[in-house]
């Protein structure tokens, strides 16, 4: 009994994964429109001169889905993309709560968090929203660790995590804005600059490579000029 009590979150995550796989089976071959689009992007990834990408700004999601599609060739198994990021999000959220609360309180908070409609509706899908949520929560975890222990390593890790996450789902930028505001309130102006420079580093490198190959500007063309696909 003590073993179960001390590992409640592990047992809960096991049943959470089981629930998501059952839900994935219920979905069967049904796909949301955005799932069809991003899976099409993943299949077109290595035929860049002949095809177009609809979501080039989510390139790391596309690459990961490409690998899963090539390995498993079954949409039911490929849905592990969403199941992994859903489970990882709940676990990291639990770790965040443990920075402040005891094990039982953190467990109950994580159970409540897992009932978030985003998990229930999109958990067993290949939509990138869950991936974006995971990278946002992970970035917050490192930042809160930095605030608690004053380890500068966690400060840098937080920014790098957000930087990687930006190429999974651009919603990560909202988390960076929140952290920048926190630093601003605490008058840590130099750290705002360092944090944001690190954050834009990886997307900027990708941005430049993409521009050289396509003569298109990934986020600017997509959001401002409503260009929804790009020829490489």
C-alpha positions in Angstrom: 0.0 0.0 0.0 2.8 2.4 0.8 4.3 1.7 -2.7 1.0 2.7 -4.3 0.6 5.7 -2.1 4.2 6.9 -2.9 3.6 6.4 -6.7 0.0 7.6 -7.1 0.9 9.9 -10.1 2.6 7.0 -11.9 -0.5 4.7 -11.5 -2.8 7.6 -12.5 -0.8 8.3 -15.6 -1.0 4.6 -16.6 -4.8 4.7 -16.5 -4.8 8.1 -18.2 -2.8 6.7 -21.1 -5.1 3.7 -21.2 -8.1 6.0 -21.4 -6.6 8.0 -24.2 -5.8 4.9 -26.2 -9.4 3.7 -25.8 -10.6 7.2 -26.9 -8.3 6.9 -29.9 -9.9 3.6 -30.8 -13.3 5.2 -30.6 -12.1 7.9 -33.0 -10.8 5.1 -35.3 -10.1 6.6 -38.7 -11.9 9.9 -38.0 -9.7 12.9 -38.5 -10.2 16.6 -37.8 -9.5 18.9 -40.7 -6.3 20.2 -39.1 -5.2 16.7 -38.6 -5.6 15.9 -42.2 -3.6 19.1 -43.1 -0.7 18.4 -40.8 -0.5 14.7 -41.8 -0.5 15.8 -45.4 2.4 18.2 -44.6 4.3 15.3 -42.9 3.9 13.1 -46.0 5.0 15.9 -48.3 8.0 16.9 -46.2 10.7 15.2 -48.4 9.1 16.2 -51.7 9.5 19.9 -51.0 10.2 21.1 -54.6 7.0 19.4 -55.9 4.6 20.1 -53.1 3.5 22.7 -50.5 3.4 22.9 -46.7 0.4 24.4 -45.1 1.9 24.8 -41.6 5.7 25.3 -42.3 6.0 27.3 -39.0 5.2 24.0 -37.1 8.1 22.2 -38.7 9.2 20.1 -35.7 5.6 18.7 -35.3 5.7 17.8 -39.0 9.0 16.1 -38.7 8.0 14.1 -35.7 4.7 13.0 -37.4 6.7 12.1 -40.5 8.9 9.7 -38.5 5.8 8.2 -36.8 4.0 7.7 -40.1 7.0 6.1 -41.7 7.6 3.7 -38.8 4.0 2.7 -37.9 2.0 3.5 -41.0 -1.2 3.3 -38.9 -3.1 6.4 -37.8 -4.2 4.6 -34.6 -0.5 4.2 -33.5 0.5 7.6 -34.8 -2.0 9.1 -32.4 0.7 8.3 -29.8 1.9 11.9 -30.7 -1.0 13.4 -28.8 -1.1 10.8 -26.1 2.6 11.3 -25.3 2.3 15.1 -25.1 -0.9 14.9 -23.1 0.6 12.5 -20.5 3.9 14.5 -20.3 1.9 17.7 -19.8 0.1 16.2 -16.8 3.3 14.9 -15.3 5.2 18.2 -15.7 2.2 20.0 -14.2 2.5 17.6 -11.2 6.2 18.5 -10.9 5.3 22.2 -10.9 2.8 21.7 -8.1 5.5 19.8 -6.1 7.5 22.9 -6.0 4.9 24.4 -3.7 2.6 21.6 -2.4 2.9 18.2 -0.8 2.5 14.9 -2.8 -1.2 14.4 -2.2 -2.2 18.0 -3.0 0.0 17.9 -6.2 -1.6 14.6 -7.2 -5.1 15.9 -6.8 -4.2 19.1 -8.7 -2.8 16.9 -11.5 -6.0 14.8 -11.7 -8.1 18.0 -11.9 -5.7 19.3 -14.6 -6.1 16.1 -16.7 -9.8 16.7 -16.9 -9.1 19.9 -18.9 -11.3 19.6 -22.1 -8.3 20.0 -24.3 -7.0 16.6 -23.1 -10.4 15.0 -23.4 -11.1 16.3 -26.8 -7.7 16.4 -28.5 -5.6 14.1 -26.3 -5.6 11.2 -28.7 -5.2 13.3 -31.9 -2.2 14.6 -33.9 -3.2 18.2 -33.4 -0.3 20.4 -32.4 -2.2 22.2 -29.6 -1.3 19.6 -27.0 2.4 19.7 -28.1 2.3 23.5 -27.7 0.8 23.1 -24.2 3.5 20.6 -23.2 6.4 22.9 -24.2 4.7 25.9 -22.5 4.3 24.0 -19.2 7.9 22.6 -19.4 9.3 26.1 -20.0 7.3 27.4 -17.0 8.6 24.4 -14.9 12.2 25.4 -15.5 11.5 29.1 -14.9 9.7 28.4 -11.6 12.7 26.2 -10.6 15.0 29.1 -11.4 12.8 31.4 -9.2 12.8 29.0 -6.4 16.4 27.9 -6.3 18.1 30.7 -8.2 19.9 28.3 -10.5 20.8 30.2 -13.7 20.9 27.0 -15.6 17.1 26.6 -15.3 16.7 30.2 -16.5 18.5 29.4 -19.7 16.8 26.0 -20.1 13.4 27.6 -19.8 14.1 30.0 -22.7 15.6 27.2 -24.8 12.6 24.9 -24.2 10.2 27.7 -25.3 12.5 28.3 -28.4 12.1 24.6 -29.4 8.4 24.6 -28.6 7.8 27.6 -30.9 8.4 25.2 -33.8 5.8 22.8 -32.5 3.0 25.4 -31.9 3.4 29.2 -31.9 1.1 29.5 -28.8 4.3 29.1 -26.8 5.0 32.8 -27.4 2.2 33.7 -25.0 4.0 31.9 -22.2 7.2 33.8 -23.0 5.2 37.1 -22.9 4.0 36.2 -19.4 7.5 35.4 -18.2 8.8 38.6 -19.7 6.1 40.6 -17.9 7.2 38.9 -14.6 10.8 39.9 -15.2 9.7 43.4 -16.1 7.7 43.7 -12.9 10.8 42.7 -11.0 12.9 45.2 -12.9 15.2 42.5 -14.3 15.7 44.3 -17.6 18.9 42.5 -18.7 17.3 39.2 -18.1 14.4 40.1 -20.3 16.8 40.8 -23.1 18.8 37.6 -22.6 15.7 35.4 -22.2 14.0 36.7 -25.3 17.2 36.5 -27.4 17.6 32.9 -26.5 13.9 32.3 -27.2 14.1 33.7 -30.7 17.4 31.9 -31.6 16.1 28.6 -32.9 13.1 29.9 -34.7 15.3 32.6 -36.2 17.7 30.1 -37.6 14.8 28.1 -39.1 13.3 31.4 -40.3 16.5 32.2 -42.3 16.8 28.7 -43.7 13.2 28.7 -44.8 13.6 32.2 -46.4 16.7 31.1 -48.3 14.8 28.1 -49.7 11.4 29.7 -50.4 11.9 33.4 -50.4 8.9 33.5 -48.0 8.7 34.8 -44.4 7.2 32.0 -42.4 5.1 33.7 -39.7 4.7 37.1 -41.4 3.3 35.6 -44.7 1.1 33.1 -42.8 -0.5 35.5 -40.3 -0.4 39.0 -41.9 -0.7 38.3 -45.6 -2.8 35.1 -45.1 -0.6 33.0 -47.3 -1.6 29.5 -46.2 0.8 27.3 -48.1 4.4 27.6 -49.4 6.3 26.0 -52.3 9.8 25.1 -51.4 
